[in-house]
Amino acid sequence: MGTLSEPVTQDGPILVSVVIPVYNAMPYLTELLNSLEIQDLDKDRYEVIAVNDGSTDYGNEILDVYAKRNGNFRIIHQENSGWPGKPRNVGIENARGRYIFFCDADDRLGEQALRRMTDYAVAHDVDVLVPKMVGLGGRRVQASLFAKTQLDTSLEFILASLSPQKMIKKSLLVTAGIRFREDKVRLEDGMAMVQAYVAAKRISILADYDYYQIRSRADGQNISVGAIEPTGYVRSLSHIAQTVRDHTGDDPAYTARLVSGLFRRKGLRFYQGARFLSYSPENRRAWVTSHKAFLAEFLPAEYEEFFKPEELPTVHAIVAEDLAELEQLAQKQVAASKNPEVVRLGVDNNSVSLEFASPVDGPQPVGVSVICRDTAGVESSTSIESPTAGVYQVDLGRESLLGSLKRLGDVQVDYAKGKPRRLAFPEAVSPATHAGLRAYRTAYGYLSIDVRKAVG
């Protein structure tokens, strides 16, 4: 590892040290470095510490190029450790800023991110700052977490975010002895973040700007998408739950509420429909065995107090180690998540008339909408009839369609609960055209309506 100067005092000129573990992150690494290079915070007020963890994709050379042209970029080259924990810890040890911001090498920052974050954190004496994240490359983010800026955020609320992209006072990390696990374990970042949460006096969410753009890599090399070993994962989750319990143990009901929320997000997701069914029988049993032990250790048996009615069958089946019931629940979930499907279609002078089938085990439809692809116009109809269970009839008025659509419209089914779903158009059902108005199958197998040649 390279030798660096001793860190200056906490009151030194550097406000924030951006710590980046780097391993084979090209070509995304250059985007991150570019975004750090153009920050509108004065360069003597922030530093970038990139710890190259034995990259083999010439990322080490790219890092050296950026360091040569940016006096506030520091590069540490080390042998590969196999996991982000050690390079993050090396970054902590060498950081000279009042705050440390943990960043991943395949993401990027908004140009004003560091200035706005440090301005807010210093002005309000924030211990842990959580900046608004937005997705890149189809990456999903917890939009509800960033609905508004919150000066003081509860532990219960912030436990929904265990990822490391946070700005934390270095003094808090040092005083509380917080470091990342360096062995190859899951949730190593979550374990460190929860230790920071319980040690912090003020946790803030900053949601007034797109601060951090988190990426879903096209090459599928995000660590978070790799295969997960059940026993080790639940052991890490237990560590997090124990940290929470140690901090809130004088209020058992509050502790149980926090831990049940953790299990809802980090446990029940492994039983979701197609995901659970994709596991081998051995893997399914390993998840159940590990989660049963977790529930026995951290939650009281009155699960009805802590889980939603729709979650309870899964929880009870885990406790009973009833794999057959869990498989049946997963199969029902898969069936319920299917798109509604056209079974009959016709077009005449008055309307586009159709029948469609909706999954029997899923939510029931309350209407049909036609959404324009190229304008803001929307034509809706709620005149749904259901002569047969699960099969619905609807007429989309021709005059209304021609009045609202300019070119093309996608047909969607509205549900009382959940997002609208597009109508699947199986090849067994024939497209229909009348007087230029065409109901057709898209390249992806959905029903759409084309009015470009329609006669009024």
C-alpha positions in Angstrom: 0.0 0.0 0.0 1.3 3.5 -0.8 2.4 5.8 2.0 0.4 8.9 2.6 0.8 11.9 4.8 -0.7 11.8 8.3 -4.4 13.0 8.5 -4.8 16.6 9.6 -7.0 17.5 12.6 -10.8 17.4 12.5 -10.9 21.2 12.2 -8.6 21.2 9.1 -9.6 22.7 5.8 -11.0 19.6 4.2 -14.7 19.2 4.6 -15.3 15.8 3.1 -13.2 12.8 2.0 -14.8 10.8 -0.8 -13.7 7.2 -0.3 -14.0 4.8 -3.3 -13.2 1.1 -3.3 -12.2 0.3 -6.9 -12.1 -3.1 -8.5 -12.6 -3.6 -12.2 -15.0 -0.8 -12.6 -14.2 0.3 -16.1 -15.6 2.0 -18.1 -17.9 3.3 -15.4 -15.0 4.5 -13.3 -14.2 7.4 -15.6 -17.8 8.7 -15.3 -17.4 8.8 -11.5 -14.0 10.4 -11.6 -15.3 13.0 -14.1 -18.2 13.8 -11.9 -15.9 14.3 -8.9 -13.5 16.4 -11.0 -16.2 18.9 -11.8 -17.7 19.4 -8.4 -18.4 23.0 -7.7 -17.0 22.8 -4.1 -13.6 24.4 -3.9 -11.0 21.7 -4.5 -9.1 22.5 -1.2 -12.3 21.7 0.6 -12.7 18.0 -0.5 -10.4 15.1 -1.4 -10.9 11.9 -3.3 -9.4 8.8 -1.9 -9.6 5.9 -4.4 -8.4 2.6 -3.1 -7.5 0.3 -6.1 -8.1 -3.2 -4.8 -6.0 -5.0 -7.3 -7.9 -4.1 -10.5 -6.9 -6.0 -13.7 -8.9 -3.8 -16.2 -6.4 -0.9 -16.5 -8.5 1.1 -14.0 -5.3 1.6 -11.9 -3.7 3.5 -14.8 -6.9 5.6 -15.2 -6.8 6.5 -11.5 -3.1 7.6 -11.8 -4.0 9.9 -14.7 -6.7 11.6 -12.7 -4.4 12.0 -9.7 -1.8 13.7 -11.8 -4.1 16.4 -12.9 -6.1 16.8 -9.7 -4.1 17.7 -6.6 -7.0 16.6 -4.3 -7.1 13.1 -5.7 -5.1 10.5 -3.9 -4.7 6.9 -5.0 -3.8 3.9 -2.9 -2.9 0.7 -4.8 -3.2 -2.6 -2.9 -3.4 -6.3 -3.5 -6.9 -7.6 -4.1 -8.7 -8.3 -0.9 -11.8 -9.8 -2.5 -14.5 -7.5 -1.0 -15.1 -3.7 -0.6 -14.7 -3.7 3.2 -10.9 -3.5 3.3 -10.5 -0.7 0.8 -13.2 1.3 2.6 -11.4 0.8 5.8 -8.1 1.9 4.2 -9.9 5.0 3.0 -11.2 5.8 6.5 -7.7 5.5 8.0 -6.3 7.9 5.4 -9.2 10.4 5.3 -8.4 14.0 6.3 -11.9 15.4 6.0 -14.4 16.3 8.7 -16.8 14.0 6.9 -16.4 10.8 4.9 -18.6 10.1 1.9 -18.7 6.4 0.8 -19.1 6.1 -2.9 -19.0 3.1 -5.3 -16.8 3.2 -8.4 -19.5 2.5 -11.0 -21.8 5.4 -9.9 -21.6 9.1 -10.3 -22.5 12.4 -8.5 -24.4 15.5 -9.4 -22.1 18.5 -10.0 -23.3 20.3 -6.9 -23.5 17.3 -4.7 -20.5 17.8 -2.4 -21.1 21.5 -1.9 -24.7 21.1 -1.0 -24.2 18.1 1.2 -21.4 19.7 3.2 -23.2 23.1 3.5 -26.2 21.3 5.0 -24.3 19.0 7.2 -22.1 21.8 8.7 -25.0 24.2 9.1 -27.1 21.6 11.0 -24.4 19.6 12.8 -25.4 16.4 11.0 -23.8 13.1 12.0 -25.1 10.9 9.2 -26.3 12.6 5.9 -28.3 10.5 3.5 -28.4 12.1 0.0 -31.1 11.6 -2.5 -30.3 8.7 -4.9 -31.6 8.2 -8.5 -31.2 5.1 -10.6 -29.0 4.6 -13.7 -29.4 1.8 -16.2 -32.7 0.6 -14.8 -31.5 0.6 -11.2 -34.4 0.9 -8.8 -34.1 3.2 -5.8 -36.3 3.7 -2.7 -38.1 6.8 -4.0 -40.3 7.0 -0.8 -37.1 7.5 1.3 -36.3 10.7 -0.6 -39.8 12.2 -0.8 -38.7 15.2 1.2 -35.7 16.6 3.2 -35.8 15.6 6.8 -33.5 17.2 9.4 -34.1 14.6 12.0 -34.9 11.1 10.8 -36.0 8.3 13.0 -34.1 5.0 13.4 -37.1 3.1 12.2 -37.3 5.2 9.0 -33.6 5.1 8.1 -33.3 1.3 8.7 -34.9 1.0 5.3 -31.6 2.1 3.8 -28.5 -0.1 4.6 -26.4 0.8 1.6 -23.1 2.6 2.2 -23.7 5.8 0.1 -23.8 8.1 3.1 -21.8 11.0 4.4 -20.7 10.4 8.0 -18.7 12.4 10.5 -15.2 10.9 10.7 -15.2 11.6 14.5 -18.3 9.4 14.9 -16.6 6.5 13.0 -13.4 6.9 15.1 -15.1 7.3 18.5 -17.6 4.4 17.9 -14.8 2.2 16.4 -16.9 1.6 13.2 -15.2 -0.3 10.4 -16.4 -2.5 7.6 -16.1 -6.3 7.8 -13.2 -7.2 5.5 -14.1 -10.9 5.0 -16.4 -11.9 2.1 -19.8 -11.5 3.9 -23.1 -10.1 2.7 -24.5 -7.0 4.3 -21.1 -5.9 5.5 -22.1 -2.4 4.5 -25.4 -2.7 6.4 -23.7 -3.8 9.5 -21.4 -0.7 9.5 -24.3 1.7 8.6 -26.5 0.5 11.5 -23.6 1.0 13.9 -23.4 4.5 12.6 -27.1 5.1 12.9 -27.3 4.0 16.6 -24.2 6.1 17.4 -25.5 9.2 15.7 -27.2 12.1 17.4 -28.6 13.5 14.1 -29.4 11.6 10.9 -30.7 13.7 8.0 -32.1 13.0 4.6 -31.3 15.6 1.9 -33.8 15.3 -1.0 -33.6 18.6 -2.8 -31.3 17.6 -5.5 -30.2 14.4 -7.5 -27.1 13.9 -5.4 -26.1 10.3 -6.2 -26.7 8.4 -9.3 -26.5 4.6 -8.6 -26.0 2.3 -11.4 -27.2 -1.2 -12.5 -24.3 -2.4 -14.5 -24.9 -3.7 -18.0 -22.3 -6.4 -17.4 -24.2 -7.7 -14.3 -21.2 -7.3 -12.1 -22.9 -5.4 -9.2 -22.0 -7.4 -6.1 -25.7 -7.1 -5.0 -26.9 -9.2 -7.9 -24.7 -12.2 -7.2 -25.8 -15.5 -5.7 -26.5 -15.3 -2.0 -25.6 -18.0 0.5 -28.5 -18.3 3.0 -26.7 -19.1 6.3 -24.1 -16.4 6.0 -26.6 -13.8 4.9 -28.9 -14.4 7.8 -25.9 -14.4 10.2 -25.2 -10.9 8.9 -28.8 -9.9 9.3 -28.7 -11.3 12.9 -25.7 -9.0 13.6 -27.7 -6.0 12.4 -30.7 -7.1 14.5 -28.4 -7.5 17.6 -27.0 -4.0 17.1 -30.6 -2.7 17.0 -31.5 -4.7 20.1 -28.5 -3.5 22.0 -29.5 0.1 21.3 -33.2 -0.2 22.0 -33.4 -3.1 24.5 -35.2 -1.1 27.2 -38.2 -1.0 24.9 -38.9 -4.5 23.7 -42.0 -3.6 21.7 -40.0 -0.9 19.8 -37.2 -3.3 19.2 -39.6 -5.9 17.8 -41.1 -3.3 15.5 -37.7 -2.4 14.2 -36.5 -6.0 13.7 -39.8 -7.0 12.0 -39.2 -4.2 9.5 -35.7 -5.5 8.9 -37.1 -9.0 8.3 -39.8 -7.7 6.0 -37.2 -6.1 3.8 -34.3 -8.4 4.1 -36.0 -11.7 4.9 -39.4 -12.1 3.2 -38.1 -10.9 -0.1 -36.5 -14.3 -0.6 -39.9 -16.0 -0.6 -41.3 -13.8 -3.4 -42.9 -15.9 -6.2 -40.5 -16.7 -9.0 -37.5 -15.9 -6.8 -38.2 -18.6 -4.2 -39.3 -21.1 -6.9 -35.9 -20.6 -8.7 -34.0 -21.9 -5.7 -33.0 -25.6 -5.4 -34.8 -27.6 -2.8 -31.7 -27.5 -0.7 -31.5 -23.8 -0.9 -35.1 -23.3 0.0 -34.7 -25.4 3.1 -31.5 -23.5 4.0 -33.4 -20.2 3.9 -36.3 -21.6 6.0 -34.0 -23.1 8.6 -31.9 -19.9 8.9 -35.0 -17.6 9.0 -36.8 -19.7 11.6 -33.8 -19.4 13.9 -33.7 -15.6 13.3 -37.4 -15.3 14.2 -37.0 -17.4 17.3 -34.1 -15.3 18.5 -35.3 -11.8 17.7 -39.1 -11.7 17.5 -41.9 -12.7 19.9 -44.4 -15.3 18.7 -47.2 -12.8 18.4 -46.4 -12.2 14.8 -49.8 -10.6 14.1 -48.6 -7.5 15.9 -45.7 -6.9 13.6 -46.6 -8.2 10.1 -49.3 -7.4 7.6 -52.1 -9.9 7.1 -50.8 -10.8 3.6 -47.3 -11.5 5.1 -48.5 -13.7 8.0 -49.0 -17.0 5.9 -45.4 -16.8 4.9 -44.1 -16.1 8.4 -46.2 -18.9 9.9 -45.0 -21.3 7.2 -41.3 -20.4 7.9 -41.8 -21.1 11.6 -43.5 -24.4 10.8 -40.8 -25.2 8.3 -43.6 -26.0 5.8 -41.8 -26.0 2.5 -44.9 -27.2 0.6 -47.0 -24.3 1.9 -44.2 -21.8 1.0 -44.0 -23.2 -2.5 -47.8 -23.0 -2.9 -47.8 -19.4 -1.7 -45.0 -18.6 -4.2 -46.9 -20.2 -7.1 -50.0 -18.2 -6.2 -47.9 -15.1 -6.2 -46.5 -15.9 -9.6 -50.0 -16.5 -11.0 -51.4 -13.3 -9.4 -48.6 -11.2 -10.9 -49.3 -12.1 -14.5 -50.7 -9.6 -16.9 -54.3 -9.6 -17.8 -54.8 -11.3 -21.2 -57.1 -10.6 -24.1 -59.5 -13.5 -24.9 -61.7 -11.8 -27.5 -61.4 -8.6 -29.6 -63.6 -6.7 -32.1 -63.7 -3.3 -33.8 -66.8 -1.8 -35.4 -68.4 1.6 -36.0 -69.0 2.3 -32.3 -66.1 0.9 -30.3 -63.3 -1.4 -29.7 -64.9 -4.2 -27.7 -62.8 -6.8 -25.8 -62.9 -9.4 -23.2 -59.9 -10.1 -21.0 -59.0 -12.5 -18.3 -57.4 -11.3 -15.1 -55.5 -13.6 -12.7 -58.1 -15.1 -10.3 -55.7 -14.9 -7.3 -54.7 -11.3 -8.0 -56.3 -7.9 -7.4 -59.5 -7.3 -9.3 -59.6 -4.7 -12.1 -61.6 -1.5 -11.7 -61.2 0.0 -15.1 -59.4 0.1 -18.5 -57.3 3.1 -19.7 -55.8 3.8 -23.1 -52.6 5.8 -22.6 -51.3 7.8 -25.5 -47.6 7.2 -26.3 -47.0 10.6 -27.9 -49.4 13.0 -26.1 -50.7 13.6 -22.6 -54.2 12.6 -23.6 -55.9 9.7 -21.8 -59.1 7.9 -22.7 -60.6 5.9 -19.8 -63.5 3.6 -19.4 -64.8 2.1 -16.2 -67.7 0.2 -17.7 -66.4 -3.2 -16.9 -68.7 -6.2 -16.7 -67.7 -9.6 -15.4 -70.1 -12.3 -16.7 -67.7 -15.0 -15.7 -65.3 -15.0 -12.7 -62.0 -13.6 -13.8 -63.2 -12.6 -17.3 -64.2 -9.0 -18.0 -65.9 -7.1 -20.8 -65.3 -3.5 -21.8 -66.2 -1.2 -24.7 -63.8 1.6 -25.6 -65.9 4.2 -27.5 -64.6 4.9 -31.0 -65.5 8.6 -30.8 -63.7 9.0 -27.5 -60.6 7.1 -28.8 -60.4 9.4 -31.9 -60.8 12.4 -29.7 -58.0 11.6 -27.3 -55.4 9.6 -29.3 -53.2 11.3 -31.9 -51.3 8.3 -33.1 -51.0 5.2 -30.8 -52.4 4.2 -27.4 -51.4 1.4 -25.0 -54.2 -0.5 -23.4 -53.8 -0.9 -19.6 -56.0 -2.4 -16.9 -56.4 -0.4 -13.7 -56.4 -2.1 -10.3 -57.6 -0.8 -6.9 -54.3 -1.9 -5.5 -51.0 -1.9 -7.4 -49.9 -0.4 -10.7 -51.8 -0.6 -13.9 -50.9 -3.6 -16.1 -50.7 -3.7 -19.8 -53.0 -6.1 -21.6 -51.2 -9.1 -23.0 -52.3 -10.0 -26.5 -51.8 -13.7 -27.2 -51.2 -14.9 -30.8 -54.4 -17.1 -30.6 -56.5 -13.9 -30.7 -56.6 -12.1 -34.1 -56.0 -8.4 -34.4 -59.0 -6.3 -35.6 -59.4 -3.3 -37.9 -62.5 -1.2 -39.0 -62.5 2.0 -40.9 -58.8 2.6 -40.3 -59.0 2.1 -36.5 -56.7 -0.8 -35.7 -56.3 -2.9 -32.6 -53.0 -4.8 -32.9 -50.3 -6.8 -31.2 -47.1 -5.0 -30.4 -43.6 -6.5 -30.8 -43.7 -7.4 -27.1 -47.1 -9.0 -27.2 -49.3 -6.3 -25.8 -52.6 -4.7 -27.1 -52.3 -1.3 -28.6 -54.6 0.9 -30.7 -53.6 2.8 -33.8 -55.8 5.7 -35.0 -53.5 7.3 -37.6 -55.6 6.0 -40.5 -59.0 6.0 -38.7 -62.0 7.6 -40.4 -64.0 9.8 -38.0 
